[in-house]
Amino acid sequence: MSVLKTEPVPAEIDGQPLKCLMCQGEAFHKRRSHIDVALSSVMSPDWADRETYCLVCDRCGFIHWFMSK
């Protein structure tokens, strides 16, 4: 039983189907996240506080991170 409680679904990025970079899987669990950067005082605060989402491959668990626009 997966710890991810969503049904895996195909994903698209800019209209292109996503395949996992590690295993070529085509089903993903979508999660919202937040970038918490330890070096935020050195980096732009706008970048450090951006909300992100990640797609977790249902086959191998590889996490693909994406910043929202």
C-alpha positions as CSV (number, residue, x, y, z in Angstrom):
1,M,0.0,0.0,0.0
2,S,1.4,3.4,-1.0
3,V,1.9,6.1,1.6
4,L,0.6,8.5,-1.1
5,K,-3.1,8.6,-0.8
6,T,-4.0,9.9,-4.3
7,E,-4.6,7.9,-7.4
8,P,-1.6,8.1,-9.8
9,V,-2.5,9.9,-13.0
10,P,-0.7,10.9,-16.2
11,A,0.9,14.3,-16.2
12,E,1.6,17.0,-18.8
13,I,4.1,19.9,-18.6
14,D,3.4,22.6,-21.2
15,G,1.2,20.2,-23.1
16,Q,3.9,17.5,-23.3
17,P,3.3,14.1,-21.5
18,L,5.8,13.6,-18.7
19,K,7.8,10.5,-18.3
20,C,9.8,9.8,-15.2
21,L,13.5,10.7,-15.6
22,M,14.6,7.6,-13.8
23,C,12.3,4.8,-15.0
24,Q,10.1,6.3,-17.8
25,G,7.0,5.7,-15.7
26,E,3.9,7.7,-16.9
27,A,1.8,7.8,-13.7
28,F,2.3,10.4,-10.9
29,H,1.0,11.5,-7.6
30,K,0.8,15.4,-7.4
31,R,1.9,17.1,-4.2
32,R,2.1,20.8,-3.3
33,S,5.2,21.9,-1.4
34,H,7.1,25.0,-0.4
35,I,10.8,25.7,-1.0
36,D,12.5,26.4,2.4
37,V,16.0,27.4,1.6
38,A,18.6,27.6,4.4
39,L,20.5,30.2,2.4
40,S,17.4,32.4,1.9
41,S,19.3,35.4,3.3
42,V,21.8,35.1,0.5
43,M,19.3,34.3,-2.2
44,S,16.4,36.4,-3.4
45,P,13.5,36.1,-0.9
46,D,11.0,35.9,-3.8
47,W,12.7,32.7,-5.0
48,A,13.0,31.2,-1.5
49,D,9.3,31.7,-0.7
50,R,7.9,30.3,-3.9
51,E,5.3,27.6,-3.8
52,T,6.2,24.5,-5.7
53,Y,4.6,21.3,-6.7
54,C,6.1,17.9,-7.2
55,L,5.1,14.9,-9.2
56,V,6.1,11.6,-7.5
57,C,6.5,8.7,-9.9
58,D,4.1,5.9,-9.0
59,R,6.6,3.2,-10.3
60,C,9.9,4.2,-8.7
61,G,9.1,7.1,-6.3
62,F,11.4,9.6,-8.0
63,I,10.3,13.2,-7.2
64,H,10.1,15.7,-10.0
65,W,10.0,19.3,-8.7
66,F,8.3,22.3,-10.5
67,M,8.0,25.9,-9.5
68,S,4.6,27.5,-10.0
69,K,4.6,30.6,-12.3
